[in-house]
Amino acid sequence: MLQGEIKKFKITEINNEGEGIVRLGDERFVIFVPDALPQEEVTCRIVHAKKNYATASMW
């Protein structure tokens, strides 16, 4: 996952801070998407990418 990349995801769950969660690759990589709801399909841009997780904003 690269910073600035635009991808389409399906949100699988929500965390305790209200961010939507996408799990990739046997759930080892997690993407946090603010203002997204479970089962929602979103197009988002990767804002910050780290080794095990990324944050994204809805596009």
PDBQT receptor file of N, H, CA, C and O in Angstrom, charges set to zero:
ATOM      1  N   MET A   1       0.844  -1.165   0.000  1.00  0.00    +0.000 N 
ATOM      2  CA  MET A   1       0.000   0.000   0.000  1.00  0.00    +0.000 C 
ATOM      3  C   MET A   1       0.896   1.236   0.000  1.00  0.00    +0.000 C 
ATOM      4  O   MET A   1       1.791   1.363   0.835  1.00  0.00    +0.000 OA
ATOM      5  N   LEU A   2       0.650   2.135  -0.930  1.00  0.00    +0.000 N 
ATOM      6  H   LEU A   2      -0.077   2.032  -1.609  1.00  0.00    +0.000 HD
ATOM      7  CA  LEU A   2       1.466   3.343  -1.039  1.00  0.00    +0.000 C 
ATOM      8  C   LEU A   2       0.657   4.585  -0.713  1.00  0.00    +0.000 C 
ATOM      9  O   LEU A   2      -0.527   4.675  -1.038  1.00  0.00    +0.000 OA
ATOM     10  N   GLN A   3       1.305   5.535  -0.072  1.00  0.00    +0.000 N 
ATOM     11  H   GLN A   3       2.267   5.462   0.192  1.00  0.00    +0.000 HD
ATOM     12  CA  GLN A   3       0.662   6.790   0.267  1.00  0.00    +0.000 C 
ATOM     13  C   GLN A   3       0.206   7.488  -1.019  1.00  0.00    +0.000 C 
ATOM     14  O   GLN A   3       0.966   7.566  -1.985  1.00  0.00    +0.000 OA
ATOM     15  N   GLY A   4      -1.025   7.990  -1.033  1.00  0.00    +0.000 N 
ATOM     16  H   GLY A   4      -1.642   7.926  -0.249  1.00  0.00    +0.000 HD
ATOM     17  CA  GLY A   4      -1.576   8.669  -2.195  1.00  0.00    +0.000 C 
ATOM     18  C   GLY A   4      -2.354   7.768  -3.142  1.00  0.00    +0.000 C 
ATOM     19  O   GLY A   4      -3.054   8.258  -4.028  1.00  0.00    +0.000 OA
ATOM     20  N   GLU A   5      -2.239   6.452  -2.963  1.00  0.00    +0.000 N 
ATOM     21  H   GLU A   5      -1.670   6.054  -2.243  1.00  0.00    +0.000 HD
ATOM     22  CA  GLU A   5      -2.951   5.492  -3.800  1.00  0.00    +0.000 C 
ATOM     23  C   GLU A   5      -4.458   5.600  -3.581  1.00  0.00    +0.000 C 
ATOM     24  O   GLU A   5      -4.911   5.826  -2.459  1.00  0.00    +0.000 OA
ATOM     25  N   ILE A   6      -5.226   5.439  -4.646  1.00  0.00    +0.000 N 
ATOM     26  H   ILE A   6      -4.858   5.255  -5.557  1.00  0.00    +0.000 HD
ATOM     27  CA  ILE A   6      -6.688   5.455  -4.547  1.00  0.00    +0.000 C 
ATOM     28  C   ILE A   6      -7.179   4.035  -4.778  1.00  0.00    +0.000 C 
ATOM     29  O   ILE A   6      -6.851   3.408  -5.785  1.00  0.00    +0.000 OA
ATOM     30  N   LYS A   7      -7.977   3.530  -3.822  1.00  0.00    +0.000 N 
ATOM     31  H   LYS A   7      -8.243   4.039  -3.004  1.00  0.00    +0.000 HD
ATOM     32  CA  LYS A   7      -8.457   2.142  -3.871  1.00  0.00    +0.000 C 
ATOM     33  C   LYS A   7      -9.924   2.092  -3.478  1.00  0.00    +0.000 C 
ATOM     34  O   LYS A   7     -10.455   3.020  -2.866  1.00  0.00    +0.000 OA
ATOM     35  N   LYS A   8     -10.568   0.989  -3.844  1.00  0.00    +0.000 N 
ATOM     36  H   LYS A   8     -10.138   0.236  -4.341  1.00  0.00    +0.000 HD
ATOM     37  CA  LYS A   8     -11.954   0.732  -3.462  1.00  0.00    +0.000 C 
ATOM     38  C   LYS A   8     -11.954  -0.417  -2.464  1.00  0.00    +0.000 C 
ATOM     39  O   LYS A   8     -11.324  -1.447  -2.706  1.00  0.00    +0.000 OA
ATOM     40  N   PHE A   9     -12.655  -0.250  -1.341  1.00  0.00    +0.000 N 
ATOM     41  H   PHE A   9     -13.167   0.586  -1.145  1.00  0.00    +0.000 HD
ATOM     42  CA  PHE A   9     -12.707  -1.261  -0.287  1.00  0.00    +0.000 C 
ATOM     43  C   PHE A   9     -14.127  -1.441   0.211  1.00  0.00    +0.000 C 
ATOM     44  O   PHE A   9     -14.984  -0.577   0.025  1.00  0.00    +0.000 OA
ATOM     45  N   LYS A  10     -14.359  -2.585   0.851  1.00  0.00    +0.000 N 
ATOM     46  H   LYS A  10     -13.662  -3.286   1.002  1.00  0.00    +0.000 HD
ATOM     47  CA  LYS A  10     -15.616  -2.819   1.562  1.00  0.00    +0.000 C 
ATOM     48  C   LYS A  10     -15.273  -2.839   3.047  1.00  0.00    +0.000 C 
ATOM     49  O   LYS A  10     -14.452  -3.640   3.493  1.00  0.00    +0.000 OA
ATOM     50  N   ILE A  11     -15.900  -1.964   3.796  1.00  0.00    +0.000 N 
ATOM     51  H   ILE A  11     -16.567  -1.313   3.434  1.00  0.00    +0.000 HD
ATOM     52  CA  ILE A  11     -15.660  -1.857   5.237  1.00  0.00    +0.000 C 
ATOM     53  C   ILE A  11     -16.235  -3.096   5.913  1.00  0.00    +0.000 C 
ATOM     54  O   ILE A  11     -17.377  -3.475   5.652  1.00  0.00    +0.000 OA
ATOM     55  N   THR A  12     -15.440  -3.732   6.790  1.00  0.00    +0.000 N 
ATOM     56  H   THR A  12     -14.512  -3.424   7.002  1.00  0.00    +0.000 HD
ATOM     57  CA  THR A  12     -15.892  -4.966   7.435  1.00  0.00    +0.000 C 
ATOM     58  C   THR A  12     -16.384  -4.749   8.860  1.00  0.00    +0.000 C 
ATOM     59  O   THR A  12     -17.247  -5.484   9.340  1.00  0.00    +0.000 OA
ATOM     60  N   GLU A  13     -15.840  -3.749   9.535  1.00  0.00    +0.000 N 
ATOM     61  H   GLU A  13     -15.139  -3.152   9.146  1.00  0.00    +0.000 HD
ATOM     62  CA  GLU A  13     -16.242  -3.495  10.923  1.00  0.00    +0.000 C 
ATOM     63  C   GLU A  13     -15.899  -2.065  11.292  1.00  0.00    +0.000 C 
ATOM     64  O   GLU A  13     -15.388  -1.305  10.469  1.00  0.00    +0.000 OA
ATOM     65  N   ILE A  14     -16.183  -1.704  12.533  1.00  0.00    +0.000 N 
ATOM     66  H   ILE A  14     -16.598  -2.321  13.201  1.00  0.00    +0.000 HD
ATOM     67  CA  ILE A  14     -15.910  -0.353  13.016  1.00  0.00    +0.000 C 
ATOM     68  C   ILE A  14     -15.143  -0.461  14.333  1.00  0.00    +0.000 C 
ATOM     69  O   ILE A  14     -15.403  -1.360  15.134  1.00  0.00    +0.000 OA
ATOM     70  N   ASN A  15     -14.205   0.450  14.556  1.00  0.00    +0.000 N 
ATOM     71  H   ASN A  15     -13.994   1.180  13.905  1.00  0.00    +0.000 HD
ATOM     72  CA  ASN A  15     -13.448   0.396  15.815  1.00  0.00    +0.000 C 
ATOM     73  C   ASN A  15     -14.085   1.281  16.876  1.00  0.00    +0.000 C 
ATOM     74  O   ASN A  15     -15.109   1.916  16.622  1.00  0.00    +0.000 OA
ATOM     75  N   ASN A  16     -13.484   1.329  18.068  1.00  0.00    +0.000 N 
ATOM     76  H   ASN A  16     -12.652   0.813  18.275  1.00  0.00    +0.000 HD
ATOM     77  CA  ASN A  16     -14.076   2.084  19.173  1.00  0.00    +0.000 C 
ATOM     78  C   ASN A  16     -13.951   3.597  18.990  1.00  0.00    +0.000 C 
ATOM     79  O   ASN A  16     -14.517   4.356  19.777  1.00  0.00    +0.000 OA
ATOM     80  N   GLU A  17     -13.223   4.048  17.974  1.00  0.00    +0.000 N 
ATOM     81  H   GLU A  17     -12.763   3.431  17.336  1.00  0.00    +0.000 HD
ATOM     82  CA  GLU A  17     -13.111   5.476  17.681  1.00  0.00    +0.000 C 
ATOM     83  C   GLU A  17     -14.037   5.890  16.538  1.00  0.00    +0.000 C 
ATOM     84  O   GLU A  17     -14.029   7.047  16.117  1.00  0.00    +0.000 OA
ATOM     85  N   GLY A  18     -14.836   4.944  16.037  1.00  0.00    +0.000 N 
ATOM     86  H   GLY A  18     -14.843   4.004  16.378  1.00  0.00    +0.000 HD
ATOM     87  CA  GLY A  18     -15.797   5.227  14.986  1.00  0.00    +0.000 C 
ATOM     88  C   GLY A  18     -15.238   5.169  13.577  1.00  0.00    +0.000 C 
ATOM     89  O   GLY A  18     -15.885   5.629  12.637  1.00  0.00    +0.000 OA
ATOM     90  N   GLU A  19     -14.058   4.616  13.416  1.00  0.00    +0.000 N 
ATOM     91  H   GLU A  19     -13.531   4.242  14.180  1.00  0.00    +0.000 HD
ATOM     92  CA  GLU A  19     -13.452   4.488  12.093  1.00  0.00    +0.000 C 
ATOM     93  C   GLU A  19     -13.812   3.140  11.483  1.00  0.00    +0.000 C 
ATOM     94  O   GLU A  19     -13.840   2.123  12.177  1.00  0.00    +0.000 OA
ATOM     95  N   GLY A  20     -14.087   3.136  10.185  1.00  0.00    +0.000 N 
ATOM     96  H   GLY A  20     -14.064   3.962   9.621  1.00  0.00    +0.000 HD
ATOM     97  CA  GLY A  20     -14.311   1.887   9.490  1.00  0.00    +0.000 C 
ATOM     98  C   GLY A  20     -13.002   1.125   9.357  1.00  0.00    +0.000 C 
ATOM     99  O   GLY A  20     -11.933   1.730   9.271  1.00  0.00    +0.000 OA
ATOM    100  N   ILE A  21     -13.084  -0.201   9.340  1.00  0.00    +0.000 N 
ATOM    101  H   ILE A  21     -13.952  -0.692   9.409  1.00  0.00    +0.000 HD
ATOM    102  CA  ILE A  21     -11.894  -1.043   9.270  1.00  0.00    +0.000 C 
ATOM    103  C   ILE A  21     -11.973  -1.959   8.063  1.00  0.00    +0.000 C 
ATOM    104  O   ILE A  21     -13.007  -2.569   7.789  1.00  0.00    +0.000 OA
ATOM    105  N   VAL A  22     -10.846  -2.045   7.337  1.00  0.00    +0.000 N 
ATOM    106  H   VAL A  22     -10.007  -1.549   7.559  1.00  0.00    +0.000 HD
ATOM    107  CA  VAL A  22     -10.676  -2.984   6.238  1.00  0.00    +0.000 C 
ATOM    108  C   VAL A  22      -9.478  -3.844   6.602  1.00  0.00    +0.000 C 
ATOM    109  O   VAL A  22      -8.427  -3.321   6.973  1.00  0.00    +0.000 OA
ATOM    110  N   ARG A  23      -9.628  -5.164   6.499  1.00  0.00    +0.000 N 
ATOM    111  H   ARG A  23     -10.482  -5.588   6.197  1.00  0.00    +0.000 HD
ATOM    112  CA  ARG A  23      -8.516  -6.074   6.790  1.00  0.00    +0.000 C 
ATOM    113  C   ARG A  23      -8.101  -6.769   5.491  1.00  0.00    +0.000 C 
ATOM    114  O   ARG A  23      -8.936  -7.311   4.767  1.00  0.00    +0.000 OA
ATOM    115  N   LEU A  24      -6.797  -6.742   5.214  1.00  0.00    +0.000 N 
ATOM    116  H   LEU A  24      -6.119  -6.302   5.803  1.00  0.00    +0.000 HD
ATOM    117  CA  LEU A  24      -6.260  -7.340   3.996  1.00  0.00    +0.000 C 
ATOM    118  C   LEU A  24      -5.202  -8.375   4.331  1.00  0.00    +0.000 C 
ATOM    119  O   LEU A  24      -4.590  -8.316   5.397  1.00  0.00    +0.000 OA
ATOM    120  N   GLY A  25      -4.984  -9.316   3.435  1.00  0.00    +0.000 N 
ATOM    121  H   GLY A  25      -5.482  -9.364   2.569  1.00  0.00    +0.000 HD
ATOM    122  CA  GLY A  25      -3.900 -10.282   3.584  1.00  0.00    +0.000 C 
ATOM    123  C   GLY A  25      -3.944 -11.086   4.860  1.00  0.00    +0.000 C 
ATOM    124  O   GLY A  25      -3.080 -10.916   5.720  1.00  0.00    +0.000 OA
ATOM    125  N   ASP A  26      -4.928 -11.959   5.012  1.00  0.00    +0.000 N 
ATOM    126  H   ASP A  26      -5.631 -12.097   4.313  1.00  0.00    +0.000 HD
ATOM    127  CA  ASP A  26      -5.086 -12.767   6.233  1.00  0.00    +0.000 C 
ATOM    128  C   ASP A  26      -5.204 -11.895   7.469  1.00  0.00    +0.000 C 
ATOM    129  O   ASP A  26      -4.781 -12.288   8.556  1.00  0.00    +0.000 OA
ATOM    130  N   GLU A  27      -5.782 -10.706   7.303  1.00  0.00    +0.000 N 
ATOM    131  H   GLU A  27      -6.126 -10.387   6.420  1.00  0.00    +0.000 HD
ATOM    132  CA  GLU A  27      -6.043  -9.760   8.390  1.00  0.00    +0.000 C 
ATOM    133  C   GLU A  27      -4.779  -9.209   9.036  1.00  0.00    +0.000 C 
ATOM    134  O   GLU A  27      -4.839  -8.682  10.147  1.00  0.00    +0.000 OA
ATOM    135  N   ARG A  28      -3.638  -9.321   8.363  1.00  0.00    +0.000 N 
ATOM    136  H   ARG A  28      -3.590  -9.749   7.460  1.00  0.00    +0.000 HD
ATOM    137  CA  ARG A  28      -2.392  -8.798   8.921  1.00  0.00    +0.000 C 
ATOM    138  C   ARG A  28      -2.220  -7.306   8.634  1.00  0.00    +0.000 C 
ATOM    139  O   ARG A  28      -1.504  -6.618   9.361  1.00  0.00    +0.000 OA
ATOM    140  N   PHE A  29      -2.858  -6.807   7.600  1.00  0.00    +0.000 N 
ATOM    141  H   PHE A  29      -3.440  -7.366   7.009  1.00  0.00    +0.000 HD
ATOM    142  CA  PHE A  29      -2.767  -5.388   7.255  1.00  0.00    +0.000 C 
ATOM    143  C   PHE A  29      -4.142  -4.769   7.443  1.00  0.00    +0.000 C 
ATOM    144  O   PHE A  29      -5.135  -5.289   6.935  1.00  0.00    +0.000 OA
ATOM    145  N   VAL A  30      -4.205  -3.654   8.176  1.00  0.00    +0.000 N 
ATOM    146  H   VAL A  30      -3.398  -3.232   8.589  1.00  0.00    +0.000 HD
ATOM    147  CA  VAL A  30      -5.471  -3.013   8.509  1.00  0.00    +0.000 C 
ATOM    148  C   VAL A  30      -5.483  -1.590   7.958  1.00  0.00    +0.000 C 
ATOM    149  O   VAL A  30      -4.487  -0.872   8.041  1.00  0.00    +0.000 OA
ATOM    150  N   ILE A  31      -6.617  -1.194   7.398  1.00  0.00    +0.000 N 
ATOM    151  H   ILE A  31      -7.426  -1.777   7.331  1.00  0.00    +0.000 HD
ATOM    152  CA  ILE A  31      -6.795   0.174   6.923  1.00  0.00    +0.000 C 
ATOM    153  C   ILE A  31      -7.933   0.798   7.708  1.00  0.00    +0.000 C 
ATOM    154  O   ILE A  31      -9.017   0.224   7.813  1.00  0.00    +0.000 OA
ATOM    155  N   PHE A  32      -7.680   1.983   8.261  1.00  0.00    +0.000 N 
ATOM    156  H   PHE A  32      -6.800   2.449   8.176  1.00  0.00    +0.000 HD
ATOM    157  CA  PHE A  32      -8.678   2.715   9.032  1.00  0.00    +0.000 C 
ATOM    158  C   PHE A  32      -9.236   3.844   8.164  1.00  0.00    +0.000 C 
ATOM    159  O   PHE A  32      -8.485   4.643   7.603  1.00  0.00    +0.000 OA
ATOM    160  N   VAL A  33     -10.573   3.894   8.063  1.00  0.00    +0.000 N 
ATOM    161  H   VAL A  33     -11.182   3.245   8.518  1.00  0.00    +0.000 HD
ATOM    162  CA  VAL A  33     -11.241   4.895   7.225  1.00  0.00    +0.000 C 
ATOM    163  C   VAL A  33     -12.266   5.646   8.080  1.00  0.00    +0.000 C 
ATOM    164  O   VAL A  33     -13.320   5.096   8.399  1.00  0.00    +0.000 OA
ATOM    165  N   PRO A  34     -11.969   6.900   8.456  1.00  0.00    +0.000 N 
ATOM    166  CA  PRO A  34     -12.934   7.676   9.248  1.00  0.00    +0.000 C 
ATOM    167  C   PRO A  34     -14.254   7.870   8.499  1.00  0.00    +0.000 C 
ATOM    168  O   PRO A  34     -14.273   7.982   7.273  1.00  0.00    +0.000 OA
ATOM    169  N   ASP A  35     -15.346   7.909   9.246  1.00  0.00    +0.000 N 
ATOM    170  H   ASP A  35     -15.331   7.818  10.241  1.00  0.00    +0.000 HD
ATOM    171  CA  ASP A  35     -16.700   8.176   8.724  1.00  0.00    +0.000 C 
ATOM    172  C   ASP A  35     -17.246   7.092   7.809  1.00  0.00    +0.000 C 
ATOM    173  O   ASP A  35     -18.211   7.335   7.084  1.00  0.00    +0.000 OA
ATOM    174  N   ALA A  36     -16.658   5.906   7.822  1.00  0.00    +0.000 N 
ATOM    175  H   ALA A  36     -15.875   5.708   8.410  1.00  0.00    +0.000 HD
ATOM    176  CA  ALA A  36     -17.167   4.800   7.013  1.00  0.00    +0.000 C 
ATOM    177  C   ALA A  36     -17.896   3.805   7.916  1.00  0.00    +0.000 C 
ATOM    178  O   ALA A  36     -17.519   3.614   9.072  1.00  0.00    +0.000 OA
ATOM    179  N   LEU A  37     -18.926   3.184   7.389  1.00  0.00    +0.000 N 
ATOM    180  H   LEU A  37     -19.233   3.339   6.450  1.00  0.00    +0.000 HD
ATOM    181  CA  LEU A  37     -19.749   2.253   8.156  1.00  0.00    +0.000 C 
ATOM    182  C   LEU A  37     -19.552   0.817   7.672  1.00  0.00    +0.000 C 
ATOM    183  O   LEU A  37     -19.192   0.598   6.516  1.00  0.00    +0.000 OA
ATOM    184  N   PRO A  38     -19.788  -0.167   8.555  1.00  0.00    +0.000 N 
ATOM    185  CA  PRO A  38     -19.671  -1.576   8.154  1.00  0.00    +0.000 C 
ATOM    186  C   PRO A  38     -20.566  -1.895   6.957  1.00  0.00    +0.000 C 
ATOM    187  O   PRO A  38     -21.683  -1.388   6.853  1.00  0.00    +0.000 OA
ATOM    188  N   GLN A  39     -20.065  -2.737   6.063  1.00  0.00    +0.000 N 
ATOM    189  H   GLN A  39     -19.158  -3.149   6.149  1.00  0.00    +0.000 HD
ATOM    190  CA  GLN A  39     -20.727  -3.190   4.837  1.00  0.00    +0.000 C 
ATOM    191  C   GLN A  39     -20.789  -2.107   3.760  1.00  0.00    +0.000 C 
ATOM    192  O   GLN A  39     -21.337  -2.358   2.686  1.00  0.00    +0.000 OA
ATOM    193  N   GLU A  40     -20.258  -0.935   4.002  1.00  0.00    +0.000 N 
ATOM    194  H   GLU A  40     -19.813  -0.731   4.874  1.00  0.00    +0.000 HD
ATOM    195  CA  GLU A  40     -20.243   0.143   3.024  1.00  0.00    +0.000 C 
ATOM    196  C   GLU A  40     -19.054  -0.039   2.075  1.00  0.00    +0.000 C 
ATOM    197  O   GLU A  40     -17.950  -0.358   2.516  1.00  0.00    +0.000 OA
ATOM    198  N   GLU A  41     -19.280   0.165   0.778  1.00  0.00    +0.000 N 
ATOM    199  H   GLU A  41     -20.177   0.424   0.420  1.00  0.00    +0.000 HD
ATOM    200  CA  GLU A  41     -18.188   0.132  -0.192  1.00  0.00    +0.000 C 
ATOM    201  C   GLU A  41     -17.737   1.563  -0.415  1.00  0.00    +0.000 C 
ATOM    202  O   GLU A  41     -18.536   2.428  -0.772  1.00  0.00    +0.000 OA
ATOM    203  N   VAL A  42     -16.435   1.811  -0.201  1.00  0.00    +0.000 N 
ATOM    204  H   VAL A  42     -15.785   1.108   0.088  1.00  0.00    +0.000 HD
ATOM    205  CA  VAL A  42     -15.914   3.168  -0.290  1.00  0.00    +0.000 C 
ATOM    206  C   VAL A  42     -14.722   3.229  -1.241  1.00  0.00    +0.000 C 
ATOM    207  O   VAL A  42     -13.964   2.269  -1.385  1.00  0.00    +0.000 OA
ATOM    208  N   THR A  43     -14.581   4.374  -1.877  1.00  0.00    +0.000 N 
ATOM    209  H   THR A  43     -15.196   5.154  -1.760  1.00  0.00    +0.000 HD
ATOM    210  CA  THR A  43     -13.373   4.678  -2.639  1.00  0.00    +0.000 C 
ATOM    211  C   THR A  43     -12.604   5.663  -1.778  1.00  0.00    +0.000 C 
ATOM    212  O   THR A  43     -13.136   6.700  -1.383  1.00  0.00    +0.000 OA
ATOM    213  N   CYS A  44     -11.351   5.338  -1.488  1.00  0.00    +0.000 N 
ATOM    214  H   CYS A  44     -10.918   4.495  -1.809  1.00  0.00    +0.000 HD
ATOM    215  CA  CYS A  44     -10.592   6.197  -0.604  1.00  0.00    +0.000 C 
ATOM    216  C   CYS A  44      -9.140   6.322  -1.048  1.00  0.00    +0.000 C 
ATOM    217  O   CYS A  44      -8.631   5.525  -1.836  1.00  0.00    +0.000 OA
ATOM    218  N   ARG A  45      -8.496   7.350  -0.511  1.00  0.00    +0.000 N 
ATOM    219  H   ARG A  45      -8.909   7.997   0.130  1.00  0.00    +0.000 HD
ATOM    220  CA  ARG A  45      -7.089   7.608  -0.811  1.00  0.00    +0.000 C 
ATOM    221  C   ARG A  45      -6.275   7.335   0.442  1.00  0.00    +0.000 C 
ATOM    222  O   ARG A  45      -6.645   7.768   1.533  1.00  0.00    +0.000 OA
ATOM    223  N   ILE A  46      -5.178   6.624   0.293  1.00  0.00    +0.000 N 
ATOM    224  H   ILE A  46      -4.877   6.272  -0.593  1.00  0.00    +0.000 HD
ATOM    225  CA  ILE A  46      -4.302   6.314   1.422  1.00  0.00    +0.000 C 
ATOM    226  C   ILE A  46      -3.593   7.590   1.852  1.00  0.00    +0.000 C 
ATOM    227  O   ILE A  46      -2.908   8.230   1.054  1.00  0.00    +0.000 OA
ATOM    228  N   VAL A  47      -3.763   7.955   3.118  1.00  0.00    +0.000 N 
ATOM    229  H   VAL A  47      -4.319   7.435   3.766  1.00  0.00    +0.000 HD
ATOM    230  CA  VAL A  47      -3.164   9.179   3.649  1.00  0.00    +0.000 C 
ATOM    231  C   VAL A  47      -1.817   8.882   4.291  1.00  0.00    +0.000 C 
ATOM    232  O   VAL A  47      -0.833   9.571   4.024  1.00  0.00    +0.000 OA
ATOM    233  N   HIS A  48      -1.772   7.860   5.134  1.00  0.00    +0.000 N 
ATOM    234  H   HIS A  48      -2.571   7.300   5.351  1.00  0.00    +0.000 HD
ATOM    235  CA  HIS A  48      -0.525   7.442   5.793  1.00  0.00    +0.000 C 
ATOM    236  C   HIS A  48      -0.416   5.929   5.666  1.00  0.00    +0.000 C 
ATOM    237  O   HIS A  48      -1.389   5.216   5.913  1.00  0.00    +0.000 OA
ATOM    238  N   ALA A  49       0.743   5.436   5.288  1.00  0.00    +0.000 N 
ATOM    239  H   ALA A  49       1.534   6.015   5.088  1.00  0.00    +0.000 HD
ATOM    240  CA  ALA A  49       0.950   3.992   5.172  1.00  0.00    +0.000 C 
ATOM    241  C   ALA A  49       2.138   3.583   6.035  1.00  0.00    +0.000 C 
ATOM    242  O   ALA A  49       3.227   4.144   5.918  1.00  0.00    +0.000 OA
ATOM    243  N   LYS A  50       1.918   2.608   6.892  1.00  0.00    +0.000 N 
ATOM    244  H   LYS A  50       1.034   2.152   6.987  1.00  0.00    +0.000 HD
ATOM    245  CA  LYS A  50       2.960   2.046   7.751  1.00  0.00    +0.000 C 
ATOM    246  C   LYS A  50       3.119   0.574   7.405  1.00  0.00    +0.000 C 
ATOM    247  O   LYS A  50       2.493   0.089   6.463  1.00  0.00    +0.000 OA
ATOM    248  N   LYS A  51       3.941  -0.137   8.150  1.00  0.00    +0.000 N 
ATOM    249  H   LYS A  51       4.450   0.256   8.915  1.00  0.00    +0.000 HD
ATOM    250  CA  LYS A  51       4.205  -1.547   7.861  1.00  0.00    +0.000 C 
ATOM    251  C   LYS A  51       2.961  -2.428   8.012  1.00  0.00    +0.000 C 
ATOM    252  O   LYS A  51       2.701  -3.276   7.158  1.00  0.00    +0.000 OA
ATOM    253  N   ASN A  52       2.188  -2.234   9.095  1.00  0.00    +0.000 N 
ATOM    254  H   ASN A  52       2.400  -1.545   9.789  1.00  0.00    +0.000 HD
ATOM    255  CA  ASN A  52       1.054  -3.110   9.388  1.00  0.00    +0.000 C 
ATOM    256  C   ASN A  52      -0.320  -2.454   9.254  1.00  0.00    +0.000 C 
ATOM    257  O   ASN A  52      -1.346  -3.124   9.367  1.00  0.00    +0.000 OA
ATOM    258  N   TYR A  53      -0.334  -1.146   9.014  1.00  0.00    +0.000 N 
ATOM    259  H   TYR A  53       0.500  -0.602   8.922  1.00  0.00    +0.000 HD
ATOM    260  CA  TYR A  53      -1.629  -0.463   8.909  1.00  0.00    +0.000 C 
ATOM    261  C   TYR A  53      -1.504   0.787   8.061  1.00  0.00    +0.000 C 
ATOM    262  O   TYR A  53      -0.405   1.257   7.766  1.00  0.00    +0.000 OA
ATOM    263  N   ALA A  54      -2.666   1.317   7.673  1.00  0.00    +0.000 N 
ATOM    264  H   ALA A  54      -3.559   0.935   7.912  1.00  0.00    +0.000 HD
ATOM    265  CA  ALA A  54      -2.718   2.570   6.928  1.00  0.00    +0.000 C 
ATOM    266  C   ALA A  54      -3.964   3.329   7.350  1.00  0.00    +0.000 C 
ATOM    267  O   ALA A  54      -4.915   2.741   7.865  1.00  0.00    +0.000 OA
ATOM    268  N   THR A  55      -3.955   4.622   7.131  1.00  0.00    +0.000 N 
ATOM    269  H   THR A  55      -3.182   5.100   6.712  1.00  0.00    +0.000 HD
ATOM    270  CA  THR A  55      -5.158   5.428   7.310  1.00  0.00    +0.000 C 
ATOM    271  C   THR A  55      -5.525   5.980   5.947  1.00  0.00    +0.000 C 
ATOM    272  O   THR A  55      -4.658   6.265   5.122  1.00  0.00    +0.000 OA
ATOM    273  N   ALA A  56      -6.817   6.125   5.723  1.00  0.00    +0.000 N 
ATOM    274  H   ALA A  56      -7.521   5.893   6.393  1.00  0.00    +0.000 HD
ATOM    275  CA  ALA A  56      -7.295   6.585   4.424  1.00  0.00    +0.000 C 
ATOM    276  C   ALA A  56      -8.422   7.585   4.615  1.00  0.00    +0.000 C 
ATOM    277  O   ALA A  56      -9.072   7.621   5.660  1.00  0.00    +0.000 OA
ATOM    278  N   SER A  57      -8.640   8.388   3.600  1.00  0.00    +0.000 N 
ATOM    279  H   SER A  57      -8.112   8.360   2.752  1.00  0.00    +0.000 HD
ATOM    280  CA  SER A  57      -9.780   9.303   3.623  1.00  0.00    +0.000 C 
ATOM    281  C   SER A  57     -10.677   8.967   2.449  1.00  0.00    +0.000 C 
ATOM    282  O   SER A  57     -10.205   8.586   1.378  1.00  0.00    +0.000 OA
ATOM    283  N   MET A  58     -11.982   9.114   2.662  1.00  0.00    +0.000 N 
ATOM    284  H   MET A  58     -12.366   9.424   3.532  1.00  0.00    +0.000 HD
ATOM    285  CA  MET A  58     -12.927   8.799   1.581  1.00  0.00    +0.000 C 
ATOM    286  C   MET A  58     -12.757   9.802   0.457  1.00  0.00    +0.000 C 
ATOM    287  O   MET A  58     -12.568  10.995   0.698  1.00  0.00    +0.000 OA
ATOM    288  N   TRP A  59     -12.824   9.322  -0.749  1.00  0.00    +0.000 N 
ATOM    289  H   TRP A  59     -12.977   8.354  -0.945  1.00  0.00    +0.000 HD
ATOM    290  CA  TRP A  59     -12.574  10.110  -1.944  1.00  0.00    +0.000 C 
ATOM    291  C   TRP A  59     -13.843  10.643  -2.508  1.00  0.00    +0.000 C 
ATOM    292  O   TRP A  59     -13.823  11.336  -3.526  1.00  0.00    +0.000 OA
TER     293      TRP A  59
